[in-house]
């Protein structure tokens, strides 16, 4: 009331009033498919009540419900913005639309595999998984863009350039993925939902990122990659390049043992 109520006097103007409302849910922790339509129905009823002043519905749980209502759209929007940023930076660094397209294909396939596996692993789209998935976009690009850059600076036919890229940076990319996985290996032993989700997202990001960067991308580069340099020079130097590759591999894998004198 606008003033104190007094006996025998007209009631002062009403400034605000409230009514309690209870949701009849199926459980104490209902699914979003149950409480989001219920909240929308209540909001519609209040909006159509023809109240002369401002009318609204408020509850502490609405903060979480509002998040669930917009998180799917926000996830798609932030993933699109992250992919756009990754694509522009990759294009600027690689200097080739074709290489950038291959890298972005690997990134998007990694995200598809990641989100699909999380679904079957029991991870739902919430604030924690939302942030981790967006972060995974910037993490998984490393495994592909380094191989693509090594391919771009090498010479020869596409197959030769792919081999040189894998020999020069393949072990370093693999070691980077292993060390990233080791950094989160202790998280699944925690009882915290945040730590467990963090492990699932980043563990799968490393797994799928390495697969697409070291297996799928080299195949794409060898098939769709470009030749670098003059065609005549490439034809003359191809055999020498292949011999150098074989020499580098044999230098790593072969060990020469000197025969010992038998007594």
Secondary structure, DSSP 8 states (H G I E B T S, - for coil): --S---TTS----------------SSSS--HHHHHHHHHHHHHHHHTS--SS------TTHHHHHHHHHHHHHHHHHHHHHHHHHHHHHHHHH--HHHHHHHHHHHHHHHHHHHHHHHHTT---SHHHHHHHHHHHHHHHHHHHHHHHHHHH--BSHHHHHHHHIIIIIHHHHHHHHHHHHHTTTGGGS--HHHHHHHHHHHHHHHHHHHIIIIIHHHHHHHH---BS-HHHHHHHHHHHHHHHHHHHHHHH----------
